[in-house]
């Protein structure tokens, strides 16, 4: 079941569109960060943003909240609620019922270290905390992950890293 689920999910990906300062069009500015001096960790910033309730519920189900609140730094490619809603019907429920598979997918969205948008555009891949690399390309000024996910908002600062918002859920490669 787990393998079948992962294989069926491989057709889905999270889109990450990160633009360099010189690239056009420029992604929307980060609006989710708390006020200066009160910057929270990745979980607090994502909670305050209000558009990551599914991601946060999944992180709770996979027992990853404390990890994401940890010292870091981390780079989180964060799928929006809409990205999770785009998954085939029943997929999210199946993942929530399988915390190990869910953790594997969620950790594939995390990179150790703080990688800002201007750094991402110079990369061809990044190693996820899950262990598998994430392919990175830039097409017409847009950062694309795994040939399918776009970064739509970049550089949302957190006390323990940075969040880049993506429009799809990316999946680790299957063996």
Buried (B, 14 or more C-beta within 10 A) or exposed (E): EEEEBBEBBBEBBBBBBBBBEEBEEEBEEBEBBBEEEEBBBBBBBBBEBEBBBBBBBBBEBBEBBEBBBBEBBBBBBBBBBEBBEBBEEEBBEBBBEBBEBBBBBBBBBBBBEBBBBBBBBEBEEBEBBBEBBBBBBBEEBBBBBBEBBBBBBBBBBBBBBBBBBBBBBBBBEEE
